[in-house]
């Protein structure tokens, strides 16, 4: 438990320092145009990887088809700009119904 708390604290401090470095170094650093174009994508890639890992795995193995189906429903509804509450209820309902039907 202590190791986990220390790891979370270290990540929190590292995140804070990284976020603080942007405003502090903005005028001292000139980035190439290619890097400037990639910066928004660079922020989305780790978040996407975290979401995919959480949606597809459980305890280090494949989570079954019910959870990814719920995530797919949520993705479709989000792309259609549905309200957040409807997205959450539809995704949870899809996953629950599939599990009720015996889909792992």
N, C-alpha and C positions, 0 to 999 in steps of 0.2 A: 504494500500500500504506500509506503514512504517513497519508494522508487517512482511510482506512478505520479505522486504529488510533485516530486522534484522534476520529473519530465514535463508535466503540464506547466509548472512554473517556469521552467527554462524555455519552453515553446512560447509562453505568454510574453516573457521578457524579450525574446528574440523577435517576436512579431511586433511588439511595441517599438523596439529599436529600428526595425526595418521600416515601419510606418513613419517614424519620426525622421528617418534619414532622407526621405523624399523632399519634404519642405526645406530641410536644412541644406541639402546639397543641390537643390534645383537650379540655382543661379551659378554654381561653381562648375557644373558638369554639362558638357555638350554631348548628347547622344546622337549616333547616326540615325538617319531617317528610317532605316529598316528596323532598328530597335524600337523606335518610337511607335511605329505601326504595330509591332508585336506585343507591346506592353499590355494592352487590354486582353489579348488572348492568353498571355502568360499568367494572368490572374485567374482566368477561367479554367485552365487546364488542371491544376491541382484540385479545384472544387469538383470538376467533372469526374476526375479519377476517384475522388472520395465517394461521390454519389453512386458511381457504377459499382465500386467495391461493396458499398453498403447494400445496394439493391440485389447484387448477384451472389454474395457469399454470406455464409453464417458459420462461425467456428472454423474457418479455414477451408471450407468446402462449398460446393454449389448449394444455394439455398432452396432450390426447387423452382418450379415454374409459376407458382402463385404470386410470389413477391415481384418478379420482373413484369408479370402481366399487370399488376396494380400500378407499378411505376410507368408502364407504357400508357395506361389509361390516364394517369396524371399528366404525362407529357403531352398527349393529344389535347387534353382539356386546357392545359396551360398555353399551348400554341394557339388555341381558339380564344384565348383571353377570358376564360371562365373565372368566376370568383374563387378565391383561395379556399373558402369553406367547402364549396362544391367539389373542388379538386380533391381535397383531403378525404371527404366522405366517399366520393366515387372510387378513389384508389383503395381506401381501406375496405370498402364494400366489395370491390372486385376480388381483392386478395382473400377476404373472409369467405366469400361465396365459393371461390375455387377450392379453398381448403376444406370447406364443408362438403364439397363434391368429391373429395379424396385426392385432389391434385396437391402434390407436396410443395 
